[in-house]
């Protein structure tokens, strides 16, 4: 479940950063322009990382009880 939540957050934040880039484009010059490029790279990394964790979260079996405490009777 933790992988799915992390994946959703990564996809949403990365997608929002990329959407902002697509709507506004690159503006300015100098260090402002470089900062936008770095932000774009960060958004792409968040998006791909989010997709990776979503895939891992859905592939992992739900009956995998590693690290969980035994149920009390």
Buried (B, 14 or more C-beta within 10 A) or exposed (E): EEBBEBBBBBBEBBBEBBEBBEEEEEEEEEEEEEEBEEBBEEBBEBBEBBBBBBEEBEEBEEEEEEEEEEEEE
